[in-house]
Amino acid sequence: MSKEKKEKLTTKDLLLKFSAIPGPSGYEDEVLEEIKTIMSDYSDECFRTPMGSLVCVKKGAGPKIGFFAHADQIAFVVTKIYEDGFLRLSGVGGWDPKTVVSQKVWIHTKKGKLRGIVGFMPPHLQTTEESKKVPDYDHLFVDVTMNPNWKDISIGDLVTLDIEGFEKNGTIFAPALDNRASCVAIIKAAELLSKINTQAQVYYIFSTQEEIGGPGAKSGAYISEIEYGIVIDVTHGDEDIPGYPKIKMGEGPAVAVGPVTNKKFVEHINKVAGKYNIKLQIEPIPGRSGTDTDEVQLTRIGVKTALISIPLKYMHNPYEKITVKDVEDTAKLLAFTAAEITEVEKQ
């Protein structure tokens, strides 16, 4: 482990820090290097997998457990450049185009970042028929004419929103909290585990390309040869979904129950939460979860996997919303679950 301890950032500071670093799917290097700088204090080794994921290891003689959080974010790619300084985009991951109208963006060129504004036809010039349509990528354009060197832009350049997150009364509003909030939860869990005597060998895995269904988590699980895995992601908080319980923000992480999770391992997590007075919510997952859980559980001969989700509102919007308390409760749950992992087989 690194002997020279760095100044510890609060959960709030980490959330704002990592939500501000661009890391589109397949281009996560900058955010992963920042995470590695912090995680080196809590790990015996850190390395990158061939698929780009960051794996940090806290060595131990006991069972191997992995914590997974994807580090990528949804973004855009330049698909067409017009001669008068306007661009067309396509989404990298699950954007709803109407949420980005009139937003500021950064175009990440080979020579550096350039400013852009997402434009839209003013209502005065729309036909009656056009005014009734939901905006799609064919109706959006990016104005880059404010840059004298806009011709440095190339087809295939990545584009991210230029938004500054903020905190108010323990709540964070920022981009990319899906899934940087879970990355922060793992960092804070690693900080706790550095102070706890545990037999577990813990793998902290910050994976790539989840938003496009990529292989980052699965390959990270394969190379780590873990026995247990906990995928940490976000779920819809304070949203009414017909037929499902409402997951409330500020009421603790949601533990998934369903066929993609290991029953005995989930029972262990619930017991740990009760022992340490950590509030939990239950989220039923009747089939595939749509998270890295679906891939991690299938690695090698199979991994005993659980899914813990942090409640988040406004998912895949320019500003997402999360509470600091839910992130910190998730970190505590992860740390104590790992610390008592040898109790699973006794149940």
PAGUDREN-267288 format. One record per residue (C-alpha): residue number from 1; x, y, z. Coordinates in Angstrom, 1 decimal, decimal comma. Layout:
// PAGUDREN-267288
k | u | v | w
NUM | X | Y | Z
...
//
This chain:
// PAGUDREN-267288
k | u | v | w
1 | 0,0 | 0,0 | 0,0
2 | 1,0 | 3,6 | -0,5
3 | 2,7 | 4,9 | 2,7
4 | 2,1 | 8,6 | 2,0
5 | -1,6 | 9,2 | 2,9
6 | -3,4 | 11,9 | 0,9
7 | -6,0 | 14,3 | 2,2
8 | -9,3 | 12,4 | 2,5
9 | -12,2 | 14,0 | 0,6
10 | -15,7 | 14,0 | 2,0
11 | -18,4 | 12,0 | 0,3
12 | -19,9 | 15,2 | -1,0
13 | -16,6 | 16,4 | -2,4
14 | -15,9 | 13,0 | -4,1
15 | -19,4 | 13,0 | -5,7
16 | -18,9 | 16,5 | -7,1
17 | -15,3 | 15,7 | -8,2
18 | -16,1 | 12,6 | -10,1
19 | -19,3 | 13,8 | -11,7
20 | -17,3 | 16,6 | -13,3
21 | -14,7 | 14,3 | -15,0
22 | -15,7 | 13,2 | -18,5
23 | -15,7 | 9,4 | -19,0
24 | -18,0 | 8,3 | -21,8
25 | -18,3 | 4,5 | -22,5
26 | -15,0 | 3,3 | -23,9
27 | -13,2 | 6,5 | -22,9
28 | -13,0 | 6,2 | -19,1
29 | -9,3 | 6,7 | -18,7
30 | -9,3 | 10,2 | -17,1
31 | -11,9 | 9,3 | -14,4
32 | -10,2 | 5,9 | -13,7
33 | -6,8 | 7,4 | -13,2
34 | -8,3 | 9,8 | -10,7
35 | -9,9 | 6,9 | -8,9
36 | -6,7 | 5,0 | -8,9
37 | -4,9 | 7,9 | -7,3
38 | -7,3 | 7,7 | -4,3
39 | -7,6 | 3,9 | -4,2
40 | -3,8 | 3,4 | -4,0
41 | -4,0 | 4,4 | -0,3
42 | -6,4 | 1,5 | 0,4
43 | -5,1 | -1,2 | -1,9
44 | -2,1 | -3,5 | -2,1
45 | -2,1 | -3,3 | -5,9
46 | -4,0 | -1,6 | -8,7
47 | -4,1 | -2,6 | -12,4
48 | -6,0 | -2,2 | -15,6
49 | -7,6 | -5,1 | -17,4
50 | -7,4 | -5,6 | -21,2
51 | -10,9 | -4,1 | -21,4
52 | -9,8 | -1,0 | -19,5
53 | -11,4 | -1,6 | -16,1
54 | -9,5 | -0,6 | -13,0
55 | -9,0 | -3,4 | -10,4
56 | -7,7 | -2,6 | -7,0
57 | -6,9 | -5,4 | -4,5
58 | -6,9 | -5,5 | -0,7
59 | -5,1 | -8,8 | 0,0
60 | -6,4 | -11,3 | 2,5
61 | -6,3 | -15,1 | 3,2
62 | -10,1 | -15,5 | 3,2
63 | -12,8 | -15,6 | 0,6
64 | -12,5 | -13,4 | -2,5
65 | -15,2 | -10,8 | -2,8
66 | -15,5 | -8,2 | -5,6
67 | -17,3 | -4,8 | -5,5
68 | -18,3 | -3,6 | -9,0
69 | -19,3 | -0,1 | -10,1
70 | -19,2 | 1,1 | -13,7
71 | -17,3 | 4,3 | -14,3
72 | -18,6 | 5,2 | -17,7
73 | -21,3 | 7,7 | -18,5
74 | -23,7 | 8,3 | -21,3
75 | -22,5 | 10,8 | -23,9
76 | -22,7 | 11,7 | -27,6
77 | -20,6 | 11,2 | -30,7
78 | -20,2 | 13,6 | -33,7
79 | -21,8 | 11,9 | -36,7
80 | -21,8 | 14,8 | -39,2
81 | -20,1 | 18,2 | -39,7
82 | -21,5 | 20,9 | -41,8
83 | -19,4 | 23,6 | -43,6
84 | -21,1 | 26,4 | -41,7
85 | -20,0 | 25,2 | -38,2
86 | -22,8 | 23,0 | -37,1
87 | -22,7 | 19,3 | -36,0
88 | -25,1 | 16,4 | -35,8
89 | -24,9 | 14,0 | -32,9
90 | -25,9 | 10,5 | -31,9
91 | -26,2 | 9,1 | -28,4
92 | -23,6 | 6,9 | -26,7
93 | -25,9 | 5,2 | -24,2
94 | -29,5 | 5,9 | -23,3
95 | -30,2 | 9,6 | -23,9
96 | -33,6 | 11,0 | -24,4
97 | -32,8 | 13,8 | -27,0
98 | -35,4 | 16,2 | -25,7
99 | -33,5 | 16,6 | -22,4
100 | -30,5 | 18,2 | -23,9
101 | -32,0 | 21,0 | -25,9
102 | -30,1 | 24,3 | -25,3
103 | -27,5 | 22,7 | -23,1
104 | -23,8 | 23,6 | -23,2
105 | -21,5 | 20,8 | -24,4
106 | -17,8 | 20,0 | -24,7
107 | -16,5 | 18,5 | -27,9
108 | -13,4 | 16,4 | -27,1
109 | -11,1 | 16,8 | -30,1
110 | -7,6 | 15,5 | -30,6
111 | -6,3 | 19,0 | -29,9
112 | -8,4 | 19,7 | -26,8
113 | -11,9 | 20,6 | -25,8
114 | -14,1 | 23,0 | -27,8
115 | -17,4 | 24,7 | -26,7
116 | -20,7 | 24,0 | -28,3
117 | -24,4 | 24,8 | -27,7
118 | -27,2 | 22,3 | -28,6
119 | -29,6 | 24,3 | -30,8
120 | -33,2 | 23,8 | -31,7
121 | -35,5 | 25,5 | -34,2
122 | -37,3 | 28,4 | -32,5
123 | -41,1 | 28,1 | -32,2
124 | -41,7 | 31,0 | -34,5
125 | -40,3 | 29,0 | -37,4
126 | -41,8 | 25,6 | -36,7
127 | -44,8 | 24,4 | -38,7
128 | -47,8 | 23,3 | -36,8
129 | -46,9 | 19,7 | -37,5
130 | -43,3 | 20,2 | -36,4
131 | -44,3 | 21,8 | -33,1
132 | -46,2 | 18,6 | -32,2
133 | -43,2 | 16,3 | -32,7
134 | -41,0 | 15,1 | -29,9
135 | -37,4 | 16,2 | -30,6
136 | -35,0 | 13,6 | -31,9
137 | -31,4 | 13,6 | -33,1
138 | -32,6 | 14,7 | -36,6
139 | -34,0 | 17,9 | -35,0
140 | -31,0 | 18,8 | -32,9
141 | -27,7 | 20,4 | -33,9
142 | -24,7 | 21,7 | -32,1
143 | -23,5 | 25,2 | -32,9
144 | -19,7 | 25,4 | -32,7
145 | -19,2 | 28,7 | -34,6
146 | -17,9 | 30,5 | -31,5
147 | -14,7 | 28,5 | -31,9
148 | -12,3 | 30,0 | -34,5
149 | -10,7 | 26,5 | -34,7
150 | -13,9 | 24,5 | -35,0
151 | -12,5 | 22,7 | -38,0
152 | -10,4 | 20,7 | -35,6
153 | -13,5 | 18,7 | -34,9
154 | -13,7 | 15,3 | -36,5
155 | -16,3 | 12,7 | -37,1
156 | -16,2 | 10,3 | -34,1
157 | -15,2 | 13,0 | -31,5
158 | -17,0 | 12,4 | -28,2
159 | -19,3 | 15,1 | -26,8
160 | -20,3 | 15,6 | -23,1
161 | -22,5 | 18,0 | -21,4
162 | -20,9 | 21,0 | -19,7
163 | -22,7 | 21,1 | -16,4
164 | -21,5 | 21,9 | -12,9
165 | -22,9 | 19,9 | -10,1
166 | -23,9 | 21,3 | -6,7
167 | -24,9 | 20,3 | -3,2
168 | -27,8 | 21,5 | -1,2
169 | -28,9 | 20,2 | 2,3
170 | -27,2 | 16,9 | 1,8
171 | -28,5 | 16,3 | -1,7
172 | -26,3 | 16,3 | -4,8
173 | -27,5 | 17,5 | -8,2
174 | -24,9 | 16,7 | -10,9
175 | -24,4 | 14,8 | -14,2
176 | -23,0 | 11,2 | -14,4
177 | -24,1 | 10,3 | -10,8
178 | -25,1 | 7,1 | -12,7
179 | -22,8 | 5,6 | -11,8
180 | -20,1 | 7,8 | -10,2
181 | -22,1 | 7,7 | -7,0
182 | -21,4 | 3,9 | -6,8
183 | -17,8 | 4,5 | -7,5
184 | -17,7 | 6,9 | -4,5
185 | -19,5 | 4,3 | -2,4
186 | -16,8 | 1,8 | -3,2
187 | -14,0 | 4,3 | -2,3
188 | -15,6 | 5,1 | 1,0
189 | -16,1 | 1,3 | 1,7
190 | -12,4 | 0,8 | 1,0
191 | -11,5 | 3,6 | 3,4
192 | -13,6 | 1,9 | 6,1
193 | -12,1 | -1,6 | 5,3
194 | -8,6 | -0,1 | 5,7
195 | -9,4 | 0,3 | 9,4
196 | -11,1 | -3,1 | 9,9
197 | -9,4 | -6,4 | 10,5
198 | -10,9 | -8,7 | 7,9
199 | -9,9 | -12,1 | 6,4
200 | -11,5 | -11,3 | 3,0
201 | -9,5 | -10,6 | -0,1
202 | -11,4 | -7,6 | -1,6
203 | -11,4 | -6,6 | -5,3
204 | -12,6 | -3,1 | -6,0
205 | -13,5 | -3,1 | -9,6
206 | -14,4 | 0,1 | -11,5
207 | -15,6 | -1,2 | -14,8
208 | -16,0 | 0,2 | -18,3
209 | -18,7 | 0,3 | -21,0
210 | -21,7 | -0,7 | -18,9
211 | -23,9 | 1,9 | -20,6
212 | -23,5 | 0,2 | -24,0
213 | -23,7 | -3,3 | -22,6
214 | -20,0 | -3,8 | -22,6
215 | -17,6 | -6,4 | -21,1
216 | -15,8 | -4,4 | -18,5
217 | -17,4 | -5,9 | -15,3
218 | -17,5 | -9,5 | -16,7
219 | -13,8 | -9,5 | -17,6
220 | -12,9 | -7,9 | -14,3
221 | -14,7 | -10,7 | -12,5
222 | -13,0 | -13,3 | -14,6
223 | -9,5 | -12,0 | -14,0
224 | -10,1 | -11,7 | -10,2
225 | -11,5 | -15,2 | -9,8
226 | -13,9 | -14,0 | -7,1
227 | -16,3 | -16,2 | -5,2
228 | -18,7 | -13,4 | -4,2
229 | -19,7 | -10,3 | -6,1
230 | -21,7 | -7,2 | -5,3
231 | -22,7 | -4,9 | -8,1
232 | -23,4 | -1,4 | -7,0
233 | -25,5 | 0,7 | -9,3
234 | -28,3 | 3,2 | -9,1
235 | -32,1 | 2,7 | -9,2
236 | -35,1 | 5,0 | -9,7
237 | -35,6 | 6,9 | -6,5
238 | -38,9 | 8,7 | -5,6
239 | -40,4 | 7,5 | -8,8
240 | -43,8 | 5,8 | -9,1
241 | -43,5 | 2,7 | -11,2
242 | -46,8 | 0,8 | -11,6
243 | -46,7 | -2,6 | -9,9
244 | -43,4 | -2,0 | -8,0
245 | -42,6 | -0,6 | -4,5
246 | -41,5 | 3,0 | -4,4
247 | -37,8 | 3,3 | -3,6
248 | -37,4 | 6,4 | -1,4
249 | -34,4 | 8,7 | -1,5
250 | -32,7 | 9,1 | 1,9
251 | -34,0 | 5,8 | 3,1
252 | -30,9 | 3,7 | 2,4
253 | -29,8 | 1,5 | -0,5
254 | -32,1 | -1,0 | -2,2
255 | -31,1 | -4,7 | -2,1
256 | -32,3 | -6,6 | -5,1
257 | -34,2 | -9,9 | -4,7
258 | -34,8 | -12,2 | -7,7
259 | -33,3 | -14,9 | -9,9
260 | -30,1 | -13,0 | -10,8
261 | -29,1 | -12,7 | -7,1
262 | -27,8 | -15,4 | -4,8
263 | -30,4 | -16,0 | -2,0
264 | -27,9 | -17,0 | 0,7
265 | -25,6 | -14,1 | 0,0
266 | -28,6 | -11,6 | 0,0
267 | -29,7 | -13,0 | 3,4
268 | -26,1 | -12,4 | 4,7
269 | -26,3 | -8,7 | 3,5
270 | -29,7 | -8,3 | 5,2
271 | -28,3 | -9,7 | 8,5
272 | -25,3 | -7,4 | 8,3
273 | -27,6 | -4,4 | 7,7
274 | -29,6 | -5,3 | 10,8
275 | -26,6 | -5,9 | 12,9
276 | -25,1 | -2,5 | 12,1
277 | -28,4 | -0,6 | 12,0
278 | -28,2 | 0,3 | 8,3
279 | -31,5 | 1,0 | 6,7
280 | -32,3 | -1,1 | 3,6
281 | -35,0 | -1,1 | 1,0
282 | -36,0 | -4,2 | -1,1
283 | -36,2 | -4,0 | -4,9
284 | -37,8 | -7,0 | -6,7
285 | -36,0 | -8,0 | -9,9
286 | -38,2 | -10,6 | -11,7
287 | -35,7 | -11,3 | -14,5
288 | -32,6 | -9,7 | -15,9
289 | -31,6 | -6,6 | -13,9
290 | -30,2 | -4,4 | -16,7
291 | -27,0 | -4,0 | -14,7
292 | -23,6 | -5,7 | -14,6
293 | -25,1 | -8,2 | -12,2
294 | -26,4 | -10,2 | -15,2
295 | -22,9 | -10,6 | -16,5
296 | -20,9 | -11,0 | -13,3
297 | -23,0 | -14,0 | -12,1
298 | -22,1 | -15,9 | -15,2
299 | -18,3 | -15,6 | -14,9
300 | -16,2 | -18,8 | -14,9
301 | -18,3 | -21,5 | -13,1
302 | -20,5 | -18,8 | -11,6
303 | -20,2 | -16,1 | -8,9
304 | -22,5 | -15,7 | -5,9
305 | -23,8 | -12,2 | -6,8
306 | -25,9 | -9,5 | -5,2
307 | -27,1 | -6,1 | -6,5
308 | -27,2 | -3,1 | -4,2
309 | -28,7 | 0,1 | -5,8
310 | -28,5 | 3,7 | -4,6
311 | -31,7 | 5,6 | -5,1
312 | -31,4 | 8,3 | -7,8
313 | -33,9 | 10,6 | -9,3
314 | -33,8 | 12,0 | -12,9
315 | -31,7 | 9,0 | -14,3
316 | -30,0 | 9,8 | -17,7
317 | -30,9 | 13,4 | -17,5
318 | -28,5 | 16,3 | -17,6
319 | -28,9 | 16,8 | -13,8
320 | -29,3 | 13,6 | -11,7
321 | -30,1 | 13,7 | -8,0
322 | -28,8 | 11,7 | -5,1
323 | -28,4 | 12,0 | -1,3
324 | -25,0 | 11,9 | 0,4
325 | -26,5 | 9,7 | 3,2
326 | -27,6 | 6,9 | 0,8
327 | -24,1 | 6,8 | -0,6
328 | -22,5 | 6,6 | 2,8
329 | -25,0 | 4,0 | 4,0
330 | -24,1 | 1,9 | 0,9
331 | -20,4 | 2,2 | 1,7
332 | -21,0 | 1,0 | 5,3
333 | -23,1 | -2,0 | 4,1
334 | -20,3 | -3,0 | 1,6
335 | -17,5 | -2,7 | 4,2
336 | -19,3 | -4,7 | 6,9
337 | -20,5 | -7,3 | 4,4
338 | -16,9 | -7,9 | 3,3
339 | -15,7 | -7,9 | 6,9
340 | -18,1 | -10,7 | 7,8
341 | -18,0 | -12,7 | 4,6
342 | -16,9 | -15,9 | 6,3
343 | -20,3 | -16,0 | 8,0
344 | -22,1 | -16,7 | 4,8
345 | -21,4 | -20,4 | 4,7
346 | -22,5 | -20,8 | 8,3
347 | -26,0 | -19,7 | 7,5
//
